Amino acid sequence: MISSEAIVVGAGPAGAACAFELRQRSIQTLVLDRFSFPRHKVCAGWITPRVLDLLDLTPGRYPHAMTRFDRLLFHLWGATLAVKTCQYAIRRYEFDPWMIARAKVPVHTHRVETITREKGGYTIDDTYCCRYLIGAGGTHCPVRRTFFSSSHPRSGQALVAAVEAEYPCDCPDRRCHIWFFHDSLPGYAWYLPKAGGYLNIGIGGKLARLRKQGRTIMDHWRRFIETLCLQGLIRSMPPAPRGHTYYLRQPSSGGRIDNAVVIGDAAGLSTLDMGEGIFAAITSGIAAAGAISNHTPLSFYRMPRFSLPAMIFQPWHWK
Ligand SMILES: Cc1cc2nc3c(=O)[nH]c(=O)nc-3n(C[C@H](O)[C@H](O)[C@H](O)COP(=O)(O)OP(=O)(O)OC[C@H]3O[C@@H](n4cnc5c(N)ncnc54)[C@H](O)[C@@H]3O)c2cc1C
């Protein structure tokens, strides 16, 4: 049996931020992830200045390419609005390994299946045991499934289906475009050129409303690609997209039960307007480490529910 004071299930931004903070607080920590890194994560990789602040990071200190956008082009019902802002983009393929390496804790490649609570601690797959258990395994986190699903039920209304493709591309337009309700999509679509010669394009929408429309996210994807071609934003067909589902912020999100916590997508913390989840993942990871070390409850009620206000009204970042 491999024992550690704390075990974090999932090495995405939530798990990596929590592991970093736990180590800072001298709590022995081990991270388990079903994949070895680097691994692909379905995500646009847009991050706000708030994320850089949380990580005490500047673009110059980040070892990979980081894109900065000083303007966003919002498209809504045929109108285009250029909004002055300061936003960044990274590639999750690079960002996640950097985050977990920064934590400086052991990481084992292990897919967690069964967790039991015994003798005041937790046993994972008869192989690992710990006193504190952190569920950072994303939408299908086994910690959430085992300990939180009945006390913190998730609403199907908050479930988002999203697809994206990130690929090397000589982008005809270096600006970031965002389309709201494109072709009645119950969500938004994006065109995000990245430093280093990559393009990330994708769409996301509420699954319940897609079902009501009788359309799938792939129906919307095909219409979106047609629009990108027509507008000359892409010159050839992109590779097949990858898909993922996740939950937007809900009233019952998050929390702690005994010495188990859930954070990030496992707690369903993405913002209600833009589905921004990286900031929430990192914030909740840091908060969870504090709750564990201070023996306090874990609450997410102060975390922002919306992204747009901070994206549009942030003059202190207009440098
Ligand atoms: C298409 C799309 C685009 C998005 N774009 C953005 C964006 O631009 N900006 C933004 O802020 N947010 C975005 N999001 C949301 C963002 O990706 C998530 O909110 C964020 O990744 C959550 O981080 P996390 O650490 O909680 O979970 P994840 O990043 O999902 O990490 C969970 C980790 O747990 C591991 N794991 C899962 N199950 C197990 C298991 N059984 N055993 C062991 N390990 C396991 C996984 O391998 C994974 O590494 C997007 C989401 C989608 C789907």
The ligand as a MOL file (V3000), in Angstrom:
LIG
                    3D

  0  0  0     0  0            999 V3000
M  V30 BEGIN CTAB
M  V30 COUNTS 53 58 0 0 0
M  V30 BEGIN ATOM
M  V30 1 C -14.1190 22.7280 -25.5070 0
M  V30 2 C -13.7920 23.3810 -24.1960 0
M  V30 3 C -13.1650 24.6120 -24.1920 0
M  V30 4 C -12.8490 25.2400 -22.9860 0
M  V30 5 N -12.1880 26.4180 -23.0330 0
M  V30 6 C -11.8450 27.0430 -21.8890 0
M  V30 7 C -11.0730 28.2340 -21.9330 0
M  V30 8 O -10.6870 28.6980 -22.9960 0
M  V30 9 N -10.7670 28.8470 -20.7540 0
M  V30 10 C -11.1800 28.3380 -19.5580 0
M  V30 11 O -10.9050 28.9580 -18.5160 0
M  V30 12 N -11.8750 27.1720 -19.4900 0
M  V30 13 C -12.2000 26.5000 -20.6120 0
M  V30 14 N -12.8560 25.3060 -20.5620 0
M  V30 15 C -13.1220 24.7140 -19.2470 0
M  V30 16 C -11.7930 24.1230 -18.6980 0
M  V30 17 O -11.1920 23.2960 -19.6650 0
M  V30 18 C -12.0600 23.3310 -17.4190 0
M  V30 19 O -12.9270 24.0460 -16.5820 0
M  V30 20 C -10.7570 23.0480 -16.6720 0
M  V30 21 O -9.9100 22.2250 -17.4270 0
M  V30 22 C -11.0650 22.3610 -15.3390 0
M  V30 23 O -9.8630 21.9630 -14.7350 0
M  V30 24 P -9.8470 20.6920 -13.7430 0
M  V30 25 O -8.4580 20.6050 -13.2510 0
M  V30 26 O -10.9630 20.7900 -12.7950 0
M  V30 27 O -10.2130 19.4420 -14.6710 0
M  V30 28 P -9.4300 18.8450 -15.9280 0
M  V30 29 O -8.6330 19.8720 -16.6020 0
M  V30 30 O -10.4830 18.1160 -16.7050 0
M  V30 31 O -8.4270 17.7910 -15.3000 0
M  V30 32 C -8.9040 16.6050 -14.7280 0
M  V30 33 C -7.7870 15.5910 -14.7200 0
M  V30 34 O -8.2660 14.4230 -14.0160 0
M  V30 35 C -7.8260 13.2840 -14.6870 0
M  V30 36 N -8.7540 12.1840 -14.3630 0
M  V30 37 C -10.0530 12.0900 -14.7310 0
M  V30 38 N -10.5780 10.9330 -14.2530 0
M  V30 39 C -9.5910 10.3070 -13.5750 0
M  V30 40 C -9.5200 9.0800 -12.8780 0
M  V30 41 N -10.5600 8.2440 -12.7710 0
M  V30 42 N -8.3440 8.7360 -12.3050 0
M  V30 43 C -7.2600 9.5530 -12.4030 0
M  V30 44 N -7.2760 10.7380 -13.0720 0
M  V30 45 C -8.4310 11.1060 -13.6440 0
M  V30 46 C -7.8430 13.6690 -16.1530 0
M  V30 47 O -6.9790 12.8490 -16.9200 0
M  V30 48 C -7.3840 15.1190 -16.1050 0
M  V30 49 O -5.9940 15.2440 -16.2840 0
M  V30 50 C -13.1790 24.6440 -21.7440 0
M  V30 51 C -13.8120 23.3860 -21.7410 0
M  V30 52 C -14.1130 22.7650 -22.9460 0
M  V30 53 C -14.7590 21.4030 -22.9130 0
M  V30 END ATOM
M  V30 BEGIN BOND
M  V30 1 1 1 2
M  V30 2 1 2 3
M  V30 3 2 2 52
M  V30 4 2 3 4
M  V30 5 1 4 5
M  V30 6 1 4 50
M  V30 7 2 5 6
M  V30 8 1 6 7
M  V30 9 1 6 13
M  V30 10 2 7 8
M  V30 11 1 7 9
M  V30 12 1 9 10
M  V30 13 2 10 11
M  V30 14 1 10 12
M  V30 15 2 12 13
M  V30 16 1 13 14
M  V30 17 1 14 15
M  V30 18 1 14 50
M  V30 19 1 15 16
M  V30 20 1 16 17
M  V30 21 1 16 18
M  V30 22 1 18 19
M  V30 23 1 18 20
M  V30 24 1 20 21
M  V30 25 1 20 22
M  V30 26 1 22 23
M  V30 27 1 23 24
M  V30 28 2 24 25
M  V30 29 1 24 26
M  V30 30 1 24 27
M  V30 31 1 27 28
M  V30 32 2 28 29
M  V30 33 1 28 30
M  V30 34 1 28 31
M  V30 35 1 31 32
M  V30 36 1 32 33
M  V30 37 1 33 34
M  V30 38 1 33 48
M  V30 39 1 34 35
M  V30 40 1 35 36
M  V30 41 1 35 46
M  V30 42 1 36 37
M  V30 43 1 36 45
M  V30 44 2 37 38
M  V30 45 1 38 39
M  V30 46 1 39 40
M  V30 47 2 39 45
M  V30 48 1 40 41
M  V30 49 2 40 42
M  V30 50 1 42 43
M  V30 51 2 43 44
M  V30 52 1 44 45
M  V30 53 1 46 47
M  V30 54 1 46 48
M  V30 55 1 48 49
M  V30 56 2 50 51
M  V30 57 1 51 52
M  V30 58 1 52 53
M  V30 END BOND
M  V30 END CTAB
M  END
